[in-house]
Amino acid sequence: MQITQLARTYRYDGIDLPVPPHLADDRQALRAYHATLYPPINNAEIVDAGVSDGAHLIEYRRTVGTKG
């Protein structure tokens, strides 16, 4: 058995987002950081997109709905 460490990659709207090392383990702080770059991330759904190219891919997907 071999254990492989996977890096997490965060993506929004097809763009890979930066992950500062001091925020890598705190998902809520990382989300707040990413929301400063792209404000719609505050209301986006977090989706585990599996493993792609040797990295664990996590996507922020826009929530679609009606207003009012």
Phi and psi restraints in degrees (range 20) as a CNS / XPLOR table:
assign (resid 1 and name C) (resid 2 and name N)
       (resid 2 and name CA) (resid 2 and name C) 1.0 -124.6 20.0 2
assign (resid 2 and name N) (resid 2 and name CA)
       (resid 2 and name C) (resid 3 and name N) 1.0 134.3 20.0 2
assign (resid 2 and name C) (resid 3 and name N)
       (resid 3 and name CA) (resid 3 and name C) 1.0 -102.9 20.0 2
assign (resid 3 and name N) (resid 3 and name CA)
       (resid 3 and name C) (resid 4 and name N) 1.0 127.6 20.0 2
assign (resid 3 and name C) (resid 4 and name N)
       (resid 4 and name CA) (resid 4 and name C) 1.0 -117.6 20.0 2
assign (resid 4 and name N) (resid 4 and name CA)
       (resid 4 and name C) (resid 5 and name N) 1.0 127.7 20.0 2
assign (resid 4 and name C) (resid 5 and name N)
       (resid 5 and name CA) (resid 5 and name C) 1.0 -80.5 20.0 2
assign (resid 5 and name N) (resid 5 and name CA)
       (resid 5 and name C) (resid 6 and name N) 1.0 128.2 20.0 2
assign (resid 5 and name C) (resid 6 and name N)
       (resid 6 and name CA) (resid 6 and name C) 1.0 -106.5 20.0 2
assign (resid 6 and name N) (resid 6 and name CA)
       (resid 6 and name C) (resid 7 and name N) 1.0 134.7 20.0 2
assign (resid 6 and name C) (resid 7 and name N)
       (resid 7 and name CA) (resid 7 and name C) 1.0 -80.0 20.0 2
assign (resid 7 and name N) (resid 7 and name CA)
       (resid 7 and name C) (resid 8 and name N) 1.0 147.8 20.0 2
assign (resid 7 and name C) (resid 8 and name N)
       (resid 8 and name CA) (resid 8 and name C) 1.0 -90.4 20.0 2
assign (resid 8 and name N) (resid 8 and name CA)
       (resid 8 and name C) (resid 9 and name N) 1.0 135.9 20.0 2
assign (resid 8 and name C) (resid 9 and name N)
       (resid 9 and name CA) (resid 9 and name C) 1.0 -118.8 20.0 2
assign (resid 9 and name N) (resid 9 and name CA)
       (resid 9 and name C) (resid 10 and name N) 1.0 126.1 20.0 2
assign (resid 9 and name C) (resid 10 and name N)
       (resid 10 and name CA) (resid 10 and name C) 1.0 -103.7 20.0 2
assign (resid 10 and name N) (resid 10 and name CA)
       (resid 10 and name C) (resid 11 and name N) 1.0 134.4 20.0 2
assign (resid 10 and name C) (resid 11 and name N)
       (resid 11 and name CA) (resid 11 and name C) 1.0 -133.7 20.0 2
assign (resid 11 and name N) (resid 11 and name CA)
       (resid 11 and name C) (resid 12 and name N) 1.0 139.9 20.0 2
assign (resid 11 and name C) (resid 12 and name N)
       (resid 12 and name CA) (resid 12 and name C) 1.0 -136.2 20.0 2
assign (resid 12 and name N) (resid 12 and name CA)
       (resid 12 and name C) (resid 13 and name N) 1.0 124.0 20.0 2
assign (resid 12 and name C) (resid 13 and name N)
       (resid 13 and name CA) (resid 13 and name C) 1.0 54.2 20.0 2
assign (resid 13 and name N) (resid 13 and name CA)
       (resid 13 and name C) (resid 14 and name N) 1.0 39.6 20.0 2
assign (resid 13 and name C) (resid 14 and name N)
       (resid 14 and name CA) (resid 14 and name C) 1.0 81.2 20.0 2
assign (resid 14 and name N) (resid 14 and name CA)
       (resid 14 and name C) (resid 15 and name N) 1.0 3.3 20.0 2
assign (resid 14 and name C) (resid 15 and name N)
       (resid 15 and name CA) (resid 15 and name C) 1.0 -109.6 20.0 2
assign (resid 15 and name N) (resid 15 and name CA)
       (resid 15 and name C) (resid 16 and name N) 1.0 126.9 20.0 2
assign (resid 15 and name C) (resid 16 and name N)
       (resid 16 and name CA) (resid 16 and name C) 1.0 -75.3 20.0 2
assign (resid 16 and name N) (resid 16 and name CA)
       (resid 16 and name C) (resid 17 and name N) 1.0 128.0 20.0 2
assign (resid 16 and name C) (resid 17 and name N)
       (resid 17 and name CA) (resid 17 and name C) 1.0 -95.5 20.0 2
assign (resid 17 and name N) (resid 17 and name CA)
       (resid 17 and name C) (resid 18 and name N) 1.0 148.8 20.0 2
assign (resid 17 and name C) (resid 18 and name N)
       (resid 18 and name CA) (resid 18 and name C) 1.0 -70.2 20.0 2
assign (resid 18 and name N) (resid 18 and name CA)
       (resid 18 and name C) (resid 19 and name N) 1.0 148.5 20.0 2
assign (resid 18 and name C) (resid 19 and name N)
       (resid 19 and name CA) (resid 19 and name C) 1.0 -125.0 20.0 2
assign (resid 19 and name N) (resid 19 and name CA)
       (resid 19 and name C) (resid 20 and name N) 1.0 100.3 20.0 2
assign (resid 19 and name C) (resid 20 and name N)
       (resid 20 and name CA) (resid 20 and name C) 1.0 -63.7 20.0 2
assign (resid 20 and name N) (resid 20 and name CA)
       (resid 20 and name C) (resid 21 and name N) 1.0 137.6 20.0 2
assign (resid 20 and name C) (resid 21 and name N)
       (resid 21 and name CA) (resid 21 and name C) 1.0 -55.6 20.0 2
assign (resid 21 and name N) (resid 21 and name CA)
       (resid 21 and name C) (resid 22 and name N) 1.0 -35.5 20.0 2
assign (resid 21 and name C) (resid 22 and name N)
       (resid 22 and name CA) (resid 22 and name C) 1.0 -73.9 20.0 2
assign (resid 22 and name N) (resid 22 and name CA)
       (resid 22 and name C) (resid 23 and name N) 1.0 -11.5 20.0 2
assign (resid 22 and name C) (resid 23 and name N)
       (resid 23 and name CA) (resid 23 and name C) 1.0 -110.7 20.0 2
assign (resid 23 and name N) (resid 23 and name CA)
       (resid 23 and name C) (resid 24 and name N) 1.0 -1.1 20.0 2
assign (resid 23 and name C) (resid 24 and name N)
       (resid 24 and name CA) (resid 24 and name C) 1.0 -58.8 20.0 2
assign (resid 24 and name N) (resid 24 and name CA)
       (resid 24 and name C) (resid 25 and name N) 1.0 -30.5 20.0 2
assign (resid 24 and name C) (resid 25 and name N)
       (resid 25 and name CA) (resid 25 and name C) 1.0 -98.4 20.0 2
assign (resid 25 and name N) (resid 25 and name CA)
       (resid 25 and name C) (resid 26 and name N) 1.0 -3.8 20.0 2
assign (resid 25 and name C) (resid 26 and name N)
       (resid 26 and name CA) (resid 26 and name C) 1.0 -114.3 20.0 2
assign (resid 26 and name N) (resid 26 and name CA)
       (resid 26 and name C) (resid 27 and name N) 1.0 97.1 20.0 2
assign (resid 26 and name C) (resid 27 and name N)
       (resid 27 and name CA) (resid 27 and name C) 1.0 -61.7 20.0 2
assign (resid 27 and name N) (resid 27 and name CA)
       (resid 27 and name C) (resid 28 and name N) 1.0 -39.0 20.0 2
assign (resid 27 and name C) (resid 28 and name N)
       (resid 28 and name CA) (resid 28 and name C) 1.0 -68.5 20.0 2
assign (resid 28 and name N) (resid 28 and name CA)
       (resid 28 and name C) (resid 29 and name N) 1.0 -41.8 20.0 2
assign (resid 28 and name C) (resid 29 and name N)
       (resid 29 and name CA) (resid 29 and name C) 1.0 -67.2 20.0 2
assign (resid 29 and name N) (resid 29 and name CA)
       (resid 29 and name C) (resid 30 and name N) 1.0 -36.8 20.0 2
assign (resid 29 and name C) (resid 30 and name N)
       (resid 30 and name CA) (resid 30 and name C) 1.0 -66.5 20.0 2
assign (resid 30 and name N) (resid 30 and name CA)
       (resid 30 and name C) (resid 31 and name N) 1.0 -40.0 20.0 2
assign (resid 30 and name C) (resid 31 and name N)
       (resid 31 and name CA) (resid 31 and name C) 1.0 -62.7 20.0 2
assign (resid 31 and name N) (resid 31 and name CA)
       (resid 31 and name C) (resid 32 and name N) 1.0 -42.6 20.0 2
assign (resid 31 and name C) (resid 32 and name N)
       (resid 32 and name CA) (resid 32 and name C) 1.0 -63.1 20.0 2
assign (resid 32 and name N) (resid 32 and name CA)
       (resid 32 and name C) (resid 33 and name N) 1.0 -39.3 20.0 2
assign (resid 32 and name C) (resid 33 and name N)
       (resid 33 and name CA) (resid 33 and name C) 1.0 -63.5 20.0 2
assign (resid 33 and name N) (resid 33 and name CA)
       (resid 33 and name C) (resid 34 and name N) 1.0 -46.9 20.0 2
assign (resid 33 and name C) (resid 34 and name N)
       (resid 34 and name CA) (resid 34 and name C) 1.0 -64.6 20.0 2
assign (resid 34 and name N) (resid 34 and name CA)
       (resid 34 and name C) (resid 35 and name N) 1.0 -32.1 20.0 2
assign (resid 34 and name C) (resid 35 and name N)
       (resid 35 and name CA) (resid 35 and name C) 1.0 -68.7 20.0 2
assign (resid 35 and name N) (resid 35 and name CA)
       (resid 35 and name C) (resid 36 and name N) 1.0 -23.4 20.0 2
assign (resid 35 and name C) (resid 36 and name N)
       (resid 36 and name CA) (resid 36 and name C) 1.0 -69.9 20.0 2
assign (resid 36 and name N) (resid 36 and name CA)
       (resid 36 and name C) (resid 37 and name N) 1.0 -28.3 20.0 2
assign (resid 36 and name C) (resid 37 and name N)
       (resid 37 and name CA) (resid 37 and name C) 1.0 -82.2 20.0 2
assign (resid 37 and name N) (resid 37 and name CA)
       (resid 37 and name C) (resid 38 and name N) 1.0 -41.5 20.0 2
assign (resid 37 and name C) (resid 38 and name N)
       (resid 38 and name CA) (resid 38 and name C) 1.0 -135.6 20.0 2
assign (resid 38 and name N) (resid 38 and name CA)
       (resid 38 and name C) (resid 39 and name N) 1.0 94.5 20.0 2
assign (resid 38 and name C) (resid 39 and name N)
       (resid 39 and name CA) (resid 39 and name C) 1.0 -54.5 20.0 2
assign (resid 39 and name N) (resid 39 and name CA)
       (resid 39 and name C) (resid 40 and name N) 1.0 -31.9 20.0 2
assign (resid 39 and name C) (resid 40 and name N)
       (resid 40 and name CA) (resid 40 and name C) 1.0 -61.3 20.0 2
assign (resid 40 and name N) (resid 40 and name CA)
       (resid 40 and name C) (resid 41 and name N) 1.0 -13.9 20.0 2
assign (resid 40 and name C) (resid 41 and name N)
       (resid 41 and name CA) (resid 41 and name C) 1.0 -63.0 20.0 2
assign (resid 41 and name N) (resid 41 and name CA)
       (resid 41 and name C) (resid 42 and name N) 1.0 -26.0 20.0 2
assign (resid 41 and name C) (resid 42 and name N)
       (resid 42 and name CA) (resid 42 and name C) 1.0 -56.6 20.0 2
assign (resid 42 and name N) (resid 42 and name CA)
       (resid 42 and name C) (resid 43 and name N) 1.0 -34.0 20.0 2
assign (resid 42 and name C) (resid 43 and name N)
       (resid 43 and name CA) (resid 43 and name C) 1.0 -106.4 20.0 2
assign (resid 43 and name N) (resid 43 and name CA)
       (resid 43 and name C) (resid 44 and name N) 1.0 4.6 20.0 2
assign (resid 43 and name C) (resid 44 and name N)
       (resid 44 and name CA) (resid 44 and name C) 1.0 -79.7 20.0 2
assign (resid 44 and name N) (resid 44 and name CA)
       (resid 44 and name C) (resid 45 and name N) 1.0 155.7 20.0 2
assign (resid 44 and name C) (resid 45 and name N)
       (resid 45 and name CA) (resid 45 and name C) 1.0 -88.3 20.0 2
assign (resid 45 and name N) (resid 45 and name CA)
       (resid 45 and name C) (resid 46 and name N) 1.0 139.8 20.0 2
assign (resid 45 and name C) (resid 46 and name N)
       (resid 46 and name CA) (resid 46 and name C) 1.0 -94.9 20.0 2
assign (resid 46 and name N) (resid 46 and name CA)
       (resid 46 and name C) (resid 47 and name N) 1.0 123.2 20.0 2
assign (resid 46 and name C) (resid 47 and name N)
       (resid 47 and name CA) (resid 47 and name C) 1.0 -122.6 20.0 2
assign (resid 47 and name N) (resid 47 and name CA)
       (resid 47 and name C) (resid 48 and name N) 1.0 129.3 20.0 2
assign (resid 47 and name C) (resid 48 and name N)
       (resid 48 and name CA) (resid 48 and name C) 1.0 -80.5 20.0 2
assign (resid 48 and name N) (resid 48 and name CA)
       (resid 48 and name C) (resid 49 and name N) 1.0 109.9 20.0 2
assign (resid 48 and name C) (resid 49 and name N)
       (resid 49 and name CA) (resid 49 and name C) 1.0 -94.1 20.0 2
assign (resid 49 and name N) (resid 49 and name CA)
       (resid 49 and name C) (resid 50 and name N) 1.0 9.4 20.0 2
assign (resid 49 and name C) (resid 50 and name N)
       (resid 50 and name CA) (resid 50 and name C) 1.0 85.7 20.0 2
assign (resid 50 and name N) (resid 50 and name CA)
       (resid 50 and name C) (resid 51 and name N) 1.0 -159.3 20.0 2
assign (resid 50 and name C) (resid 51 and name N)
       (resid 51 and name CA) (resid 51 and name C) 1.0 -103.3 20.0 2
assign (resid 51 and name N) (resid 51 and name CA)
       (resid 51 and name C) (resid 52 and name N) 1.0 130.5 20.0 2
assign (resid 51 and name C) (resid 52 and name N)
       (resid 52 and name CA) (resid 52 and name C) 1.0 -142.4 20.0 2
assign (resid 52 and name N) (resid 52 and name CA)
       (resid 52 and name C) (resid 53 and name N) 1.0 127.5 20.0 2
assign (resid 52 and name C) (resid 53 and name N)
       (resid 53 and name CA) (resid 53 and name C) 1.0 53.9 20.0 2
assign (resid 53 and name N) (resid 53 and name CA)
       (resid 53 and name C) (resid 54 and name N) 1.0 40.9 20.0 2
assign (resid 53 and name C) (resid 54 and name N)
       (resid 54 and name CA) (resid 54 and name C) 1.0 74.8 20.0 2
assign (resid 54 and name N) (resid 54 and name CA)
       (resid 54 and name C) (resid 55 and name N) 1.0 17.1 20.0 2
assign (resid 54 and name C) (resid 55 and name N)
       (resid 55 and name CA) (resid 55 and name C) 1.0 -135.5 20.0 2
assign (resid 55 and name N) (resid 55 and name CA)
       (resid 55 and name C) (resid 56 and name N) 1.0 147.3 20.0 2
assign (resid 55 and name C) (resid 56 and name N)
       (resid 56 and name CA) (resid 56 and name C) 1.0 -80.5 20.0 2
assign (resid 56 and name N) (resid 56 and name CA)
       (resid 56 and name C) (resid 57 and name N) 1.0 114.5 20.0 2
assign (resid 56 and name C) (resid 57 and name N)
       (resid 57 and name CA) (resid 57 and name C) 1.0 -94.9 20.0 2
assign (resid 57 and name N) (resid 57 and name CA)
       (resid 57 and name C) (resid 58 and name N) 1.0 125.3 20.0 2
assign (resid 57 and name C) (resid 58 and name N)
       (resid 58 and name CA) (resid 58 and name C) 1.0 -121.5 20.0 2
assign (resid 58 and name N) (resid 58 and name CA)
       (resid 58 and name C) (resid 59 and name N) 1.0 126.1 20.0 2
assign (resid 58 and name C) (resid 59 and name N)
       (resid 59 and name CA) (resid 59 and name C) 1.0 -113.0 20.0 2
assign (resid 59 and name N) (resid 59 and name CA)
       (resid 59 and name C) (resid 60 and name N) 1.0 142.3 20.0 2
assign (resid 59 and name C) (resid 60 and name N)
       (resid 60 and name CA) (resid 60 and name C) 1.0 -95.9 20.0 2
assign (resid 60 and name N) (resid 60 and name CA)
       (resid 60 and name C) (resid 61 and name N) 1.0 120.1 20.0 2
assign (resid 60 and name C) (resid 61 and name N)
       (resid 61 and name CA) (resid 61 and name C) 1.0 -114.6 20.0 2
assign (resid 61 and name N) (resid 61 and name CA)
       (resid 61 and name C) (resid 62 and name N) 1.0 134.5 20.0 2
assign (resid 61 and name C) (resid 62 and name N)
       (resid 62 and name CA) (resid 62 and name C) 1.0 -60.5 20.0 2
assign (resid 62 and name N) (resid 62 and name CA)
       (resid 62 and name C) (resid 63 and name N) 1.0 138.5 20.0 2
assign (resid 62 and name C) (resid 63 and name N)
       (resid 63 and name CA) (resid 63 and name C) 1.0 -85.0 20.0 2
assign (resid 63 and name N) (resid 63 and name CA)
       (resid 63 and name C) (resid 64 and name N) 1.0 124.4 20.0 2
assign (resid 63 and name C) (resid 64 and name N)
       (resid 64 and name CA) (resid 64 and name C) 1.0 -105.0 20.0 2
assign (resid 64 and name N) (resid 64 and name CA)
       (resid 64 and name C) (resid 65 and name N) 1.0 129.6 20.0 2
assign (resid 64 and name C) (resid 65 and name N)
       (resid 65 and name CA) (resid 65 and name C) 1.0 -166.6 20.0 2
assign (resid 65 and name N) (resid 65 and name CA)
       (resid 65 and name C) (resid 66 and name N) 1.0 -170.9 20.0 2
assign (resid 65 and name C) (resid 66 and name N)
       (resid 66 and name CA) (resid 66 and name C) 1.0 -107.1 20.0 2
assign (resid 66 and name N) (resid 66 and name CA)
       (resid 66 and name C) (resid 67 and name N) 1.0 151.9 20.0 2
assign (resid 66 and name C) (resid 67 and name N)
       (resid 67 and name CA) (resid 67 and name C) 1.0 -92.6 20.0 2
assign (resid 67 and name N) (resid 67 and name CA)
       (resid 67 and name C) (resid 68 and name N) 1.0 149.8 20.0 2
